[in-house]
């Protein structure tokens, strides 16, 4: 049965040809056994990660040269939709040949860009972007297993937008530096909220601890308080300067007392 008879053909048009190819013919699906790792002189690392939002799960196998920390081979098993399979397959390919420290820097955006047919056309529809996030998270888990640390070790800040891996600190900084006033501007500058949109406001694909609408409101309020404080300090400094320029005879009793104190000090 043709795929257009199963679902509307326009849906398939939102997936790149690379994604469709990897859905049907993944190149790195499988597993690496302890026996194989030993025969090839490498260390086997196995990591699991599941996405609560959609119920998908992925298992990643790394074969690592312990002398160089370089990933000699990578395989995966995926329990999820076709997009999860395509993302995991691409992720495994991106890992091969990199050191563990290099691999952990692979983001979900790197995975999504690698699946594009052309640089300017997204590989998957926005609501499926979270599948590439799962591929990113399992890399962190594998690196953590290899190094004996917690996966949080690889996160510098609180992540607000999982799809674009944009942190709370980055969003606040961009709002301040560029004097942003709308969520659309935040998305334009950072890509946060451009995909599944769960981080934009409550009620999206999944529940979040931080939302762009709230971050924008709070940051703008902080900026306004800081502006008013700076104005007040500037006004006080101007008044103090004007007072200092007055002659001793022009000062009132309190002013003369403070002037004498200043001289004594």
C-alpha positions in Angstrom: 0.0 0.0 0.0 1.4 3.4 -1.0 2.3 5.7 1.9 0.0 8.5 0.6 -3.0 6.1 1.1 -2.0 5.7 4.7 -1.6 9.3 5.7 -1.9 12.6 3.9 0.9 13.1 1.5 1.6 16.6 2.7 2.8 15.2 6.0 5.5 13.2 4.2 6.6 16.4 2.5 7.7 17.7 5.9 10.3 14.9 6.2 13.5 15.1 4.2 14.5 12.3 1.9 17.4 11.5 4.2 15.0 11.0 7.1 12.7 8.7 5.0 15.7 6.7 3.8 17.0 6.2 7.4 13.5 5.3 8.6 13.3 2.4 6.2 17.0 1.5 6.0 18.9 2.4 9.1 22.7 1.8 8.7 23.7 1.6 12.3 20.9 -0.3 13.9 22.1 -3.3 15.9 24.3 -4.0 18.9 27.9 -4.5 19.8 28.6 -7.5 22.1 31.3 -7.9 24.7 32.9 -10.6 22.7 33.1 -8.3 19.6 34.5 -5.4 21.7 37.2 -7.7 23.2 38.1 -9.1 19.7 38.5 -5.6 18.4 40.5 -4.4 21.4 38.0 -1.8 22.5 35.9 -1.0 25.6 32.1 -1.5 25.3 29.8 1.2 26.6 26.1 0.8 26.7 23.6 3.6 27.5 19.9 3.9 27.6 17.6 6.9 27.5 13.8 7.2 27.3 11.7 10.2 26.5 8.7 10.5 28.9 6.9 12.9 26.6 6.4 10.3 23.8 7.4 6.9 25.3 10.3 6.4 22.9 13.5 4.9 24.1 17.0 4.4 22.6 19.9 2.2 23.5 23.4 3.3 22.3 26.4 1.1 22.0 29.9 2.6 21.8 33.2 0.7 21.1 35.9 3.0 22.5 39.7 2.8 22.2 40.6 3.2 25.9 44.1 4.6 24.9 42.7 7.5 22.9 39.1 7.7 24.1 38.1 7.6 20.4 34.8 6.0 19.4 35.7 3.2 17.0 32.1 2.1 16.3 28.6 2.9 17.3 25.3 1.0 17.1 21.8 1.6 18.4 18.5 0.0 19.2 15.4 2.2 19.1 11.9 1.6 20.5 10.0 4.4 18.9 8.7 6.1 15.8 10.4 6.4 12.4 11.8 9.8 13.3 13.4 8.4 16.4 15.0 5.7 14.3 16.3 8.1 11.7 17.7 10.5 14.4 19.4 7.7 16.3 20.9 6.3 13.2 22.3 9.7 12.2 23.5 10.3 15.8 25.4 7.0 15.8 27.1 7.9 12.5 28.1 11.3 13.9 29.8 9.7 16.9 32.1 7.4 15.0 35.7 8.7 14.8 35.2 11.3 17.5 36.7 11.2 21.0 34.2 11.0 23.8 34.7 14.6 24.7 34.0 15.6 21.1 30.9 13.4 20.8 29.3 14.9 23.9 29.3 18.2 22.1 27.0 16.9 19.4 23.7 18.6 19.8 20.2 17.7 18.6 20.5 20.5 16.1 23.6 18.8 14.7 21.6 15.7 14.3 18.7 17.5 12.6 21.0 19.4 10.3 22.8 16.2 9.2 19.4 14.8 8.1 18.5 17.8 5.9 18.4 17.5 2.2 19.2 21.2 1.8 20.7 23.6 4.4 17.6 25.8 4.6 14.9 23.1 4.8 14.1 21.4 8.1 14.5 17.7 8.1 11.4 17.0 10.3 8.3 18.8 11.2 8.5 20.9 14.4 6.5 18.5 16.6 9.0 15.8 15.8 12.1 17.7 16.8 12.0 16.2 20.3 13.1 12.9 18.7 16.6 14.3 17.9 16.7 15.6 21.5 16.5 11.9 22.7 19.6 11.1 20.5 21.5 14.0 22.1 20.6 12.9 25.7 21.7 9.3 25.1 25.1 10.5 24.0 25.4 12.4 27.4 24.4 9.2 29.2 27.0 7.1 27.3 29.8 9.7 28.0 28.8 9.7 31.7 28.9 5.9 31.9 32.3 5.9 30.3 33.8 8.6 32.5 32.0 7.6 35.7 30.2 10.9 36.2 26.6 12.1 36.3 25.1 13.2 33.0 24.4 16.6 34.5 28.2 17.0 34.5 27.9 17.9 30.8 25.2 20.5 31.2 26.5 24.0 31.9 23.1 25.6 32.7 19.4 24.9 33.0 18.1 24.0 29.5 14.8 25.9 28.7 14.4 24.7 25.1 15.3 21.1 24.7 14.8 21.2 20.9 17.4 23.9 20.3 19.4 23.2 23.5 19.1 26.9 24.6 19.8 27.6 28.3 18.1 30.0 30.7 21.3 32.1 30.9 21.6 32.5 27.2 17.9 33.6 26.8 18.2 36.2 29.5 21.5 37.5 28.1 20.1 37.8 24.6 17.0 39.7 25.8 19.3 42.2 27.6 21.9 42.6 25.0 19.4 43.1 22.2 16.6 44.8 24.2 14.1 42.2 23.0 10.4 42.7 23.7 8.6 39.7 22.2 8.9 35.9 22.2 9.1 35.9 18.4 12.3 38.0 18.7 13.8 35.5 21.2 13.1 32.7 18.7 14.6 34.7 15.9 17.9 35.2 17.9 18.2 31.9 19.6 15.9 29.3 17.9 14.3 28.7 21.3 10.6 27.9 20.7 11.0 27.3 17.0 10.3 23.6 16.9 7.8 21.8 19.2 7.0 25.1 21.0 6.6 23.5 24.4 8.8 26.1 26.0 6.9 29.1 24.7 4.0 29.0 27.1 2.1 26.4 29.3 -0.1 23.9 27.4 2.3 22.7 24.8 3.7 19.3 23.8 5.1 18.7 27.3 5.2 20.5 30.7 8.3 22.7 31.4 9.8 24.4 34.4 10.5 27.6 32.5 8.6 29.2 29.7 9.7 32.0 27.3 6.8 34.2 28.1 7.6 34.2 31.8 11.4 34.6 31.2 10.8 37.6 28.9 8.4 39.2 31.4 10.7 38.7 34.4 13.8 39.8 32.5 12.1 43.0 31.2 10.9 43.8 34.8 14.5 43.3 36.0 15.8 45.6 33.3 13.2 48.3 34.2 14.2 48.1 37.9 17.8 48.4 37.0 17.1 51.4 34.7 15.1 53.2 37.4 17.9 52.5 39.9 20.5 53.9 37.6 18.4 57.0 37.1 18.0 57.5 40.8 21.8 57.1 41.4 22.6 59.5 38.6 20.2 62.0 40.0 21.7 61.7 43.5 25.2 62.0 42.1 24.1 65.2 40.2 22.6 66.7 43.4 25.7 65.8 45.4 27.9 67.5 42.8 25.7 70.6 42.8 25.9 70.7 46.6 29.7 70.3 46.6 30.0 73.3 44.3 28.1 75.6 46.7 30.1 77.9 48.9 30.4 77.2 52.6 28.3 80.2 53.4 25.5 79.0 51.1 25.2 75.7 52.9 22.6 75.1 55.6 23.6 74.0 59.0 23.6 70.2 58.1 25.5 70.9 55.0 28.1 72.9 56.8 28.4 70.1 59.4 29.0 67.5 56.7 31.5 69.7 55.0 33.5 70.1 58.2 33.3 66.3 58.7 34.7 65.8 55.2 37.7 68.1 55.9 38.4 66.4 59.2 38.3 62.9 57.5 
